[in-house]
Amino acid sequence: MQIKLTFLGAARNVTGSRYLLEANNIRLLVDCGLYQERDYLYRNWEPFPVPPDSLNAVLLTHAHVDHCGYIPKLVRDGFSGEIYCTAATSEIAQIILLDSAHLQEEDAAFKKQRHERESRKGPYPEIPLYTANDAIASFAYFEPAKYGESISLGDGLKASFYDAGHVLGSSMIKISVNQDGESRTILFSGDVGSRDRPILKDPSIFREIDYIVIESTYGDRLHDEPADISDVLAEIINSTWKAGGNIVVPSFALQRSQEILYHMNELLLQNRIPQMMVFLDSPMAIKITEVFKRHSELFDKEMSSLINQNKSPFTFPGLKMVQTSDESKALNEMLGTIMIIAGSGMCNGGRVKHHLVTNISREDSTILFVGYQAIGTLGRQIIDGAEKVRILGQTYPVRAKIAQINGFSSHADRDDLLKWFDGLTSAPKRVFVTHGESSSAQCFGKYLSDKMGWNVLVPEYRTEALLE
């Protein structure tokens, strides 16, 4: 067998997922993500390691920007093959790529003005990595695939997509290679979801796989055992209602916002919180929620039951979708307690900043965090107990109640990943541990090697592995 796997991203780091698989004169790229860590941004600007027009196809595990965000540049630089992914991933990726392009354009314009003012140049060109037109041009290459369907990629290569349980439409991708009468299977896990998450089905299980590329975002730790999310959420809402303030929830547009709506719907159906107005104030989250509505076939039994009973968490009484900036501004004039779910999830931009300006100095309001807050972000400053924060050029004292619910992670932790491996009836020939900080990936790799006795590699950037 002559199969080569090259790790072009998410190798001892989290973002920029890109795996090049070469066999039978076919070149495949599994995932095509943007690097987001500051130390690796330069890789987005470098020429792609192989000519983009030499790639036969791109296969996407899901629509997060660190897995799909490089596509417009790849297409602009010459790629013209199919981009295979589930229909839900295709629809969400197009929403996210267009938003990413607008951010690229805005960031380039801002930096150009600042550098001209300061008479200096930055480390990267003062142009967008790609434009909205580049993003739109890439949409024609998306080719939807169904879970379990076998797709011929030419010359003895086939790909099949399986539910990863991470976000709507997310996939694990199994590639089969037939060569000289022999066959090998390579599984790319994408991001593996936790079991028993709301809305989505559990991750698919596999019995026999020759080679596995596994993520390790939380491979060195276990999620904190949270109290029941609904219990904690009910307590926060009821106490804020009693105080007469608002609940502001910085939230990510994909999956997190929809899960919050799921829990709010549950609490309202059970009469555990007062009937109240809930505003989804994120154009991107609204568009993605519409994709959820169109793909109810991907829901788990509990979610499907709610839909069949006309109790959908995306249409409950009191839920309003906020489209325009004027509608968003009007929320800050409303009397009584309301919940505002707005982006961005770490408070670094978007409409949530305006709602923070209105509420962060109100002792009766609550700022509720439902996701990880990276070091250096406004959200992290607030979570860490800052007494004052700077928002939109002004400094505000933090008087609002600050709350955090830790049970929303859509990534499997170490034990969830190990349980996923339990489905295998025989040891893989080799396991490649990727998509985690260097310490997390190496820790999980060692754990697999020691506990399972498997042949494990934690690849570095541009590591080449021959699969026999």
C-alpha positions in Angstrom: 0.0 0.0 0.0 1.2 3.5 -0.8 -0.9 6.1 1.1 0.5 9.3 2.4 -1.1 11.5 5.1 0.3 15.0 5.7 -0.8 17.2 8.6 -1.1 20.8 7.4 -3.0 22.1 10.4 -4.4 21.4 13.9 -1.1 19.6 14.6 -0.2 20.3 18.2 -2.5 23.3 18.0 -6.3 23.6 17.9 -7.2 25.6 14.7 -6.4 25.4 11.0 -7.6 21.8 10.5 -6.2 20.6 7.2 -5.2 17.0 6.4 -3.8 16.0 3.0 -4.4 12.4 1.9 -2.7 11.1 -1.2 -3.3 7.7 -2.7 -3.8 6.2 -6.3 -2.8 9.6 -7.8 -5.7 11.2 -6.0 -5.2 14.2 -3.6 -7.9 14.8 -1.0 -8.0 17.6 1.6 -10.0 16.7 4.7 -11.1 20.0 6.3 -9.9 23.4 5.1 -9.8 25.6 8.2 -8.5 29.0 9.1 -5.7 29.3 11.7 -7.0 31.5 14.5 -4.2 31.5 17.1 -2.1 34.6 16.9 1.2 32.7 16.7 0.0 30.8 13.6 -1.9 33.5 11.6 1.0 33.7 9.1 0.1 30.3 7.8 -3.2 31.6 6.4 -1.1 33.9 4.2 1.5 31.5 3.1 1.1 29.7 -0.3 -0.8 26.4 0.2 1.8 23.6 0.5 0.5 21.9 -2.7 -1.1 23.7 -5.7 -4.8 24.1 -5.0 -5.6 23.0 -8.5 -3.9 19.7 -7.9 -6.5 18.7 -5.2 -9.3 16.5 -6.5 -11.8 17.2 -3.6 -12.2 18.7 -0.2 -14.2 16.8 2.5 -15.5 18.9 5.4 -16.3 17.5 8.8 -18.4 20.5 9.9 -18.9 24.3 9.5 -16.8 25.9 12.3 -14.4 28.4 10.8 -11.3 26.5 12.0 -12.5 23.6 9.8 -13.9 25.4 6.8 -12.8 29.0 6.9 -9.9 28.7 4.4 -12.1 27.5 1.5 -12.7 30.9 -0.3 -8.9 31.4 -0.5 -8.3 27.9 -1.7 -10.9 28.4 -4.5 -9.6 31.8 -5.4 -6.1 30.3 -5.7 -7.2 27.6 -8.1 -9.1 24.8 -6.5 -12.1 23.7 -8.6 -13.1 20.3 -7.3 -16.1 19.2 -5.2 -16.4 20.2 -1.6 -18.3 17.3 0.0 -20.1 17.7 3.3 -23.6 17.1 4.7 -26.4 19.4 3.5 -26.7 21.1 6.9 -22.9 21.7 7.0 -23.1 23.2 3.5 -25.8 25.6 4.4 -24.2 26.7 7.7 -20.7 26.9 6.2 -22.0 29.3 3.5 -23.5 31.6 6.2 -20.2 31.4 8.3 -17.9 31.9 5.3 -19.8 35.0 4.1 -19.6 36.4 7.7 -15.9 35.6 7.9 -15.3 37.4 4.6 -17.1 40.5 5.8 -14.9 40.4 9.0 -11.8 40.0 6.8 -12.8 43.1 4.8 -13.6 45.2 7.8 -10.4 44.1 9.6 -8.2 45.0 6.5 -9.8 48.4 6.2 -9.4 49.2 9.9 -5.7 48.1 9.9 -4.9 50.1 6.8 -6.3 53.3 8.3 -4.5 52.6 11.6 -1.2 51.8 9.9 -1.4 54.9 7.7 -2.1 57.0 10.8 0.8 55.5 12.7 3.1 55.5 9.6 3.9 51.8 9.8 3.2 48.4 8.3 1.9 45.3 9.9 3.1 41.7 9.5 0.4 40.8 6.9 -0.8 42.6 3.8 -3.4 45.3 4.4 -5.9 43.5 2.2 -8.6 40.9 3.1 -7.4 37.3 3.1 -10.5 36.9 1.0 -13.6 38.9 0.1 -17.3 38.4 0.2 -17.2 37.8 -3.6 -14.5 35.1 -3.0 -16.8 33.4 -0.5 -19.8 33.5 -2.8 -17.7 32.1 -5.7 -16.8 29.1 -3.5 -20.4 28.1 -2.9 -20.8 26.6 -6.3 -18.4 23.8 -5.4 -20.3 22.5 -2.4 -21.8 19.0 -2.9 -24.1 17.7 -0.2 -23.7 14.1 1.1 -26.0 12.0 3.2 -24.9 10.2 6.4 -23.9 6.6 5.5 -23.8 7.3 1.8 -20.7 6.0 -0.1 -19.2 8.6 -2.4 -16.8 7.5 -5.1 -13.7 9.8 -5.3 -12.1 8.0 -8.2 -9.4 5.3 -8.6 -10.4 3.1 -5.7 -11.1 5.8 -3.1 -14.5 6.2 -1.4 -15.7 8.4 1.4 -18.6 8.0 3.8 -20.0 10.6 6.4 -21.2 9.6 9.9 -22.8 11.7 12.6 -20.2 13.2 15.0 -22.8 14.7 17.4 -20.8 17.9 17.7 -22.9 20.6 15.9 -25.8 20.2 13.4 -24.5 18.3 10.4 -21.1 17.5 11.8 -19.4 14.4 10.6 -16.8 11.8 11.0 -15.4 10.9 7.6 -14.3 7.4 6.7 -12.2 7.1 3.6 -11.6 3.6 2.0 -8.6 3.0 -0.2 -8.4 0.0 -2.5 -5.0 -0.6 -4.0 -3.5 -3.8 -5.6 -6.2 -6.0 -4.2 -5.8 -4.7 -0.7 -8.0 -2.2 1.2 -7.4 0.3 4.1 -9.8 2.5 6.0 -8.9 5.9 7.5 -11.3 7.7 9.9 -11.1 11.4 10.5 -13.1 12.1 13.7 -13.6 15.9 13.1 -14.8 17.2 16.5 -16.4 14.5 18.6 -19.5 15.6 20.5 -20.4 14.6 24.1 -23.1 12.0 24.6 -26.6 12.9 25.7 -26.5 16.5 24.4 -29.8 18.2 23.6 -31.1 18.4 20.0 -28.4 16.1 18.4 -27.9 12.4 18.2 -24.9 10.8 19.9 -21.6 10.3 18.0 -21.5 7.3 15.6 -19.6 4.2 16.8 -17.2 2.2 14.6 -16.1 -1.5 14.9 -13.1 -1.8 12.7 -10.9 1.0 11.3 -7.2 0.8 10.2 -6.1 4.3 10.9 -7.8 7.0 13.1 -7.2 10.8 13.2 -8.7 11.8 16.5 -9.2 15.2 18.0 -7.9 16.0 21.5 -9.4 19.4 22.5 -10.2 18.1 25.9 -8.0 15.0 25.8 -6.1 15.9 28.9 -9.1 16.6 31.2 -12.7 15.9 32.2 -15.5 18.4 32.0 -16.5 19.6 35.4 -19.6 17.8 36.6 -22.1 20.5 36.3 -25.4 20.8 38.2 -28.3 20.2 35.9 -28.2 23.1 33.3 -32.0 23.6 33.6 -31.8 23.9 37.4 -29.0 26.5 37.3 -30.6 28.4 34.5 -34.0 28.5 36.3 -32.3 29.8 39.5 -30.5 32.6 37.5 -33.7 33.7 35.7 -35.9 33.6 38.7 -33.5 35.7 40.8 -33.0 38.2 38.1 -36.7 38.5 37.5 -37.3 39.1 41.2 -34.6 41.8 41.1 -36.2 43.4 38.0 -33.2 43.3 35.7 -32.3 41.7 32.4 -30.3 38.5 31.5 -27.7 39.2 28.8 -26.2 36.0 27.3 -23.1 36.3 25.1 -23.4 33.3 22.8 -21.9 31.7 19.7 -24.2 31.5 16.7 -23.8 27.8 15.9 -25.2 25.2 18.4 -24.8 27.2 21.6 -27.6 29.7 20.9 -29.9 26.9 19.8 -29.2 24.9 23.0 -30.0 27.9 25.2 -33.3 28.1 23.4 -33.9 24.4 24.0 -33.4 24.8 27.8 -35.5 28.0 27.9 -38.3 26.2 26.1 -38.1 23.3 28.5 -38.3 25.6 31.6 -41.3 27.5 30.1 -43.1 24.3 29.3 -42.6 23.2 32.9 -43.7 26.5 34.3 -40.4 26.8 36.2 -39.7 30.3 35.2 -42.1 33.3 34.5 -43.4 33.8 31.0 -41.0 36.3 29.5 -39.6 37.7 26.3 -36.5 36.1 24.9 -34.7 37.9 22.1 -32.2 36.1 19.8 -30.2 39.2 18.7 -27.8 37.8 16.2 -28.4 37.8 12.5 -26.0 34.8 12.0 -27.6 32.8 14.8 -31.1 33.5 13.3 -29.9 32.2 9.9 -28.4 29.1 11.4 -31.5 28.5 13.5 -33.5 28.4 10.2 -31.1 25.7 9.0 -31.9 23.7 12.2 -35.6 24.0 11.3 -35.0 22.6 7.8 -33.1 19.6 9.1 -35.2 18.0 11.8 -34.1 14.6 10.4 -30.9 15.2 12.3 -32.6 15.6 15.7 -32.5 13.1 18.6 -35.7 11.4 19.9 -36.4 14.0 22.5 -36.1 16.9 20.2 -38.1 15.1 17.5 -40.9 14.5 20.1 -41.0 18.3 20.9 -41.3 19.1 17.2 -44.1 16.5 16.7 -46.0 18.0 19.6 -45.6 21.6 18.2 -43.4 22.5 21.1 -40.3 23.5 19.2 -37.7 25.4 21.1 -37.3 27.6 18.0 -40.9 28.9 18.0 -42.0 29.1 21.6 -44.3 31.9 22.8 -42.2 35.0 23.7 -39.3 34.2 21.4 -38.5 37.0 19.0 -35.8 37.1 16.3 -34.0 40.5 16.1 -33.0 41.3 12.6 -32.1 45.0 12.3 -29.7 47.2 14.4 -32.6 49.5 15.2 -34.6 46.6 16.6 -31.5 45.6 18.6 -31.1 49.1 20.1 -34.8 49.3 21.0 -34.3 46.3 23.4 -32.3 48.5 25.7 -35.4 50.8 26.2 -37.7 47.9 27.2 -39.2 47.8 30.7 -39.3 44.6 32.8 -37.1 41.5 32.7 -36.0 40.1 29.3 -33.4 37.7 28.1 -31.1 38.8 25.3 -29.0 36.2 23.5 -26.4 38.0 21.3 -23.0 37.6 19.7 -20.2 37.4 20.0 -19.7 34.6 22.5 -16.5 36.1 24.1 -17.8 39.7 23.9 -15.1 40.7 21.4 -17.5 42.3 19.0 -21.1 42.2 17.7 -24.3 43.4 19.3 -23.7 42.0 22.7 -21.3 44.9 23.4 -24.2 47.4 23.3 -26.3 45.3 25.6 -23.3 45.1 28.0 -23.1 48.9 28.0 -26.7 49.1 29.1 -26.7 46.3 31.7 -23.2 45.7 33.1 -23.5 48.5 35.6 -27.0 47.6 36.7 -27.0 45.6 40.0 -30.3 44.0 39.1 -29.1 42.6 35.8 -27.2 39.4 35.1 -24.5 38.7 32.5 -24.7 34.9 31.9 -21.7 33.2 30.2 -22.3 29.8 28.6 -19.0 29.2 26.8 -15.3 29.3 27.3 -13.8 32.7 27.5 -10.3 32.9 26.0 -7.5 34.8 27.7 -7.4 38.5 26.6 -11.1 38.7 25.6 -13.6 41.1 27.2 -15.6 38.0 28.4 -12.5 36.7 30.2 -12.0 40.0 32.0 -15.5 40.0 33.2 -15.4 36.3 34.3 -12.1 36.9 36.2 -13.8 39.6 38.3 -12.7 42.9 36.8 -14.2 45.8 38.7 -14.2 48.0 35.6 -14.2 47.1 31.9 -13.7 49.1 28.7 -16.5 48.7 26.1 -16.8 50.6 22.9 -14.3 53.2 24.0 -15.8 53.9 27.4 -15.1 52.5 30.9 -17.9 51.0 32.9 -18.0 49.7 36.5 -19.1 46.0 36.7 -22.1 45.9 39.1 -24.2 43.3 37.4 -24.3 39.8 38.7 -21.9 37.6 36.7 -22.9 34.0 36.2 -21.5 31.1 34.3 -22.9 27.7 33.3 -20.2 25.2 32.4 -22.3 22.3 31.0 -22.6 23.5 27.4 -19.4 22.1 25.9 -20.0 20.4 22.6 -16.6 18.6 22.7 -16.1 15.2 24.2 -13.7 15.1 27.1 -11.1 12.5 27.7 -13.5 9.8 29.1 -16.0 10.5 26.4 -13.3 9.9 23.8 -12.2 6.7 25.5 -15.8 5.5 25.5 -16.0 6.2 21.8 -12.9 4.0 21.3 -14.7 1.2 23.2 -16.8 0.5 20.1 -13.7 -0.9 18.3 -13.5 -4.7 18.2 -9.8 -4.6 17.2 -6.9 -2.3 17.6 -6.2 0.2 14.8 -2.9 0.0 13.0 -2.2 3.6 14.2 -3.8 6.5 15.8 -2.9 10.2 15.1 -3.9 12.6 17.8 -4.6 16.1 16.5 -6.7 19.3 17.1 -5.6 20.0 20.7 -3.1 22.3 22.4 0.3 20.6 22.3 0.1 19.6 26.0 -3.4 18.2 25.6 -2.6 16.3 22.4 0.5 14.7 23.9 -1.1 13.9 27.1 -4.0 12.1 25.4 -1.6 10.4 23.0 0.4 9.0 25.9 -2.8 8.0 27.7 -3.9 6.0 24.6 -0.5 4.4 24.2 -0.2 3.4 27.9 -3.8 2.4 28.5 -4.6 0.7 25.2 -1.1 -0.3 24.0 -1.7 1.3 20.6 0.7 2.7 18.1 0.1 6.5 18.6 1.6 9.5 16.9 1.1 13.1 17.9 2.1 14.8 14.6 3.7 18.2 14.2 3.0 20.7 11.5 3.8 19.2 8.0 4.5 15.7 9.5 4.1 13.1 6.7 3.0 9.6 7.6 3.0 6.6 5.3 0.0 4.3 5.8 0.8 0.7 4.9 
